Amino acid sequence: MEYVGPPFRIDVAGAFLLPQELRDAQAQYRNEQISRVALRAIEDTEIRNLVDRLKAVGLRVVTDGGFRNISWPLDFMCNLEGIQSRGDHKSGIELIGRVDFHHHPVLDDFMYLTGVTGGDVIAKQVLPAPSLLLSELLKDGNSDQLSTIYPDEEELLTDIALTYQKLIQELYESGCRYLQFDDVTRVLTSNAIQVNNLSLEGHPEDLFIAFHASAEMLYSVEGVNSFLLDYDDESCGKSSLLWFIREQKATFGFIPSHYPLPSELDEIYEAIDEVTPYISLERLSLCVPNAQVLPNEDYDTALMKQWSTLDMAMIAAKALWSDNK
């Protein structure tokens, strides 16, 4: 069987818009009209449909689309030891004990995803970066708990890092070979850098790690195979970042804010021309952005646009590369 593994010519940032049936089911679950078991069955069906559609387009990497997230990343964080939801899932997280990992639903979610992918594609697991968890815990609502549970902030950084190291190892043992961390916030502190780098220490060598973040964070993260950047981010000196990635011998995940109509694809090619003096096409991934609903855009239009975005990415890839990896 042909080896299927990253980096890929076409990649995905990970999140897709929820199908209407799943949106309705989540609303029913929040209103206590259906059980968690019933909701999960609908999630399973829609994730299988998503994987089938991504494979039909020609992608070699798939995610679960974020379809199990009701309030990302808080729902992930609340399933760690020592953390619970503050009120509803949109009100932040509350520290109630030392942060740790024993078992997390993301492991079961990943096992389901791998079970529906087949051997011709690889499943990518997307997690909130450790720095994102740290920033949530450091919000004002946790100040009293932090002073009691973690009077020394270094202990908090250590516990978060050990928690992620355990989770990374469990995911690896479950078959994960492609892991992506996300933290696209602009808040950059020395502790945020430290906790990310500590968390990635000692990960298995054949686990491909991608990091999707602002340019400022990408400069500082270590032990990463692929750097994913929203290329329209105006906060960075792109040429300096590209030189940095080039020296790291890593791949660059190029994420444009949008894919234009076929007649306007020259916009993408012109942007890539800015990259290739630093990063060769062999080390470049054309990454499809997380789907979103823009202001004054109806949901159905946004749903259709996410699929046309994929089509445009495939057209661009065929123009840029002769192979179809």
Residue pairs with C-beta under 8 A, 6 or more apart in sequence:
1 119
2 120
4 60
4 119
4 120
4 121
4 122
5 122
5 177
5 178
5 208
6 61
6 122
6 124
6 178
6 208
6 210
6 225
6 226
6 251
7 208
7 225
7 226
7 251
7 283
7 285
8 59
8 60
8 61
8 285
8 325
9 285
9 286
9 317
9 320
9 321
9 323
9 324
9 325
10 58
10 59
10 60
10 61
10 285
10 286
10 287
10 288
10 313
10 314
10 317
11 61
11 210
11 228
11 253
11 285
11 286
11 287
11 288
12 54
12 59
12 61
12 62
12 63
12 124
12 287
12 288
13 212
13 228
13 255
13 287
13 288
13 289
13 290
14 63
14 65
14 66
14 124
14 126
14 180
14 182
14 290
15 63
15 65
15 66
15 72
15 126
15 290
15 291
16 50
16 63
16 65
16 66
16 67
16 290
16 291
16 306
17 291
17 292
17 293
17 299
17 302
17 303
17 306
18 26
18 46
18 65
18 67
19 46
19 49
19 303
20 299
21 42
21 46
22 42
22 43
22 46
22 67
25 34
25 38
25 39
25 42
25 43
26 39
26 70
28 34
28 39
29 35
29 36
29 38
29 39
29 70
30 70
40 68
43 67
43 68
44 112
46 65
46 67
47 64
47 65
47 67
47 68
47 112
47 113
47 116
48 116
50 62
50 64
50 65
50 67
51 62
51 113
51 116
51 117
51 121
53 307
54 62
54 121
54 310
55 62
55 117
55 118
55 120
55 121
57 310
57 311
57 314
58 314
58 324
59 121
59 310
60 120
60 121
60 122
60 325
61 121
61 122
61 123
61 124
61 178
62 113
62 117
62 121
62 122
62 123
62 124
63 113
63 123
63 124
63 125
63 126
64 109
64 112
64 113
66 72
66 126
68 105
68 109
69 75
69 76
70 89
71 89
71 90
72 128
73 128
73 132
73 133
73 136
73 182
74 85
74 89
74 90
74 92
74 93
74 136
75 89
76 104
76 106
76 127
76 128
77 83
77 93
77 128
77 133
77 136
78 84
78 85
78 89
78 93
79 104
79 105
79 106
80 99
80 100
80 101
80 104
80 133
80 163
81 97
81 98
81 99
81 100
81 101
81 102
81 163
82 95
82 96
82 97
82 98
82 99
82 100
82 149
82 159
83 93
83 94
83 95
83 96
83 99
83 137
84 93
84 94
84 96
85 91
85 93
85 94
86 92
86 93
86 94
86 141
92 136
92 139
92 141
93 136
93 137
93 142
94 141
94 142
94 145
95 137
95 142
95 145
95 146
95 149
96 145
97 149
98 149
98 150
98 159
99 133
99 137
99 156
99 159
99 160
99 163
100 159
100 162
100 163
101 162
101 163
101 164
101 166
101 167
101 170
104 167
104 170
106 125
106 127
106 167
106 171
107 170
107 171
107 174
110 123
110 125
110 171
110 174
110 175
110 176
111 174
111 175
113 123
113 125
114 123
114 174
114 175
114 176
117 123
122 177
122 178
123 176
123 178
124 178
124 179
124 180
124 210
125 171
125 176
125 178
125 179
125 180
126 180
126 181
126 182
127 167
127 179
127 180
127 181
127 182
128 181
128 182
128 183
129 181
129 182
129 183
129 196
129 211
129 213
130 160
130 161
130 164
130 181
130 195
130 196
130 198
130 199
131 183
131 192
131 193
131 195
131 196
131 217
132 182
132 183
132 185
133 160
134 156
134 157
134 160
134 191
134 192
134 195
135 185
135 187
135 192
137 146
137 156
137 160
138 146
146 153
146 156
150 156
150 159
153 191
157 191
157 194
157 195
157 198
158 198
160 195
160 198
160 199
161 195
161 198
161 199
161 201
164 199
164 200
165 199
165 201
165 202
165 203
168 179
168 199
168 200
168 203
168 207
169 203
169 204
171 179
172 203
172 204
172 207
176 207
177 206
177 207
177 208
178 207
178 208
178 210
179 207
179 208
179 209
179 210
180 209
180 210
180 211
180 212
180 228
181 196
181 209
181 210
181 211
181 212
181 213
182 212
182 213
183 192
183 196
183 212
183 213
183 214
183 217
184 212
184 213
184 214
184 230
185 214
186 214
186 216
186 235
188 214
188 216
188 217
188 220
192 217
193 217
193 220
193 221
196 211
196 217
196 220
196 221
197 220
197 221
197 222
197 223
200 209
200 221
200 222
200 223
200 224
201 223
203 209
203 223
208 225
208 226
209 223
209 224
209 225
209 226
210 224
210 225
210 226
210 227
210 228
210 253
211 217
211 218
211 221
211 224
211 226
211 227
211 228
212 228
212 229
212 253
212 255
213 221
213 228
213 229
214 229
214 233
214 235
214 236
215 229
215 233
215 235
215 236
215 237
215 238
215 241
216 235
216 236
218 227
218 229
218 241
218 244
218 245
219 241
219 244
224 248
224 250
225 250
225 251
226 250
226 251
226 252
226 253
226 285
227 241
227 245
227 248
227 250
227 251
227 252
227 253
228 253
228 255
228 285
228 287
229 236
229 241
229 252
229 253
229 254
229 255
230 255
230 257
230 289
231 238
231 254
231 255
231 256
231 257
231 271
232 256
232 257
238 274
239 278
242 252
242 275
242 278
242 279
243 278
245 252
245 278
245 279
246 278
246 279
250 283
251 279
251 283
251 284
251 285
252 275
252 279
252 283
252 284
252 285
253 285
253 287
254 271
254 272
254 275
254 284
254 285
254 286
254 287
255 287
255 288
255 289
256 267
256 268
256 271
256 289
257 289
258 289
258 309
259 265
259 268
259 288
259 308
259 309
259 312
259 313
259 316
260 267
260 268
260 312
261 312
262 312
262 315
265 312
265 315
265 316
265 319
268 286
268 312
268 316
269 316
269 319
269 320
272 284
272 286
272 320
275 284
276 284
281 320
281 321
286 313
286 316
286 317
286 320
288 309
288 310
288 313
289 309
291 302
291 305
291 306
291 309
292 302
293 299
293 302
294 302
317 324
318 324
